[in-house]
Amino acid sequence: MWTGEKIPLLGEGTNILPMCHVKDVATLVKKVIDQQPQNRYFLAVDKGNVTVKDLVNALAMKREDKIKQVEILDVYTEEWSDYFGINLMMRPSLLCEKDFVWHSE
């Protein structure tokens, strides 16, 4: 539940976070069950290249008064800072590329 506190934006927020819409995850799970591929692990990432700033703006409904910009040295002890401080562009597994129609990109 949101408590009304400002949403922290770590640095400039230009780093990329891999994302995948829940409908796309469900579709991929069904595809794995149907096709039973040999691979044990699959990476599902859409091609949206969402930045931390994009995510924070969406959560704050684009209202800057709900966002608090913070620096890593001020929040490095917070658990979430590890997740929002990375810049991670990933390529999805081949299962996601062949004949897959993404719900959200």
C-alpha positions, 0 to 999 in steps of 0.5 A, spaced: 500 500 500 502 506 498 503 511 504 503 517 501 511 518 501 514 520 495 517 515 490 525 515 490 528 516 483 535 514 484 540 519 480 538 521 473 534 514 472 536 513 465 538 506 467 534 500 463 530 495 467 528 489 464 521 488 464 515 483 462 508 484 462 504 479 466 500 477 460 506 476 456 509 471 462 503 467 462 503 466 454 510 464 455 509 459 460 503 456 456 508 456 450 513 452 454 508 447 457 505 446 450 512 445 446 516 442 452 523 445 449 530 442 452 532 448 455 531 449 463 531 456 463 528 462 459 529 469 459 522 473 458 524 481 457 520 485 452 523 490 448 521 496 451 527 499 454 524 502 460 528 506 464 528 507 472 525 514 471 520 511 466 517 507 471 517 512 477 514 517 473 508 511 471 508 510 479 507 517 480 502 518 475 507 523 472 506 528 478 513 531 479 511 533 486 510 525 488 518 524 486 524 525 490 531 524 487 536 521 491 543 519 490 546 512 491 550 514 497 544 516 501 540 510 500 545 505 499 543 501 505 536 500 502 535 494 499 531 496 493 537 501 491 541 495 488 535 493 484 534 500 481 541 502 481 543 497 475 543 498 468 541 491 465 539 490 457 537 483 456 536 479 450 530 474 451 530 467 450 529 464 443 522 461 445 520 469 446 522 471 439 519 465 434 512 467 432 511 470 439 506 476 439 508 481 445 502 484 449 506 490 451 513 493 448 
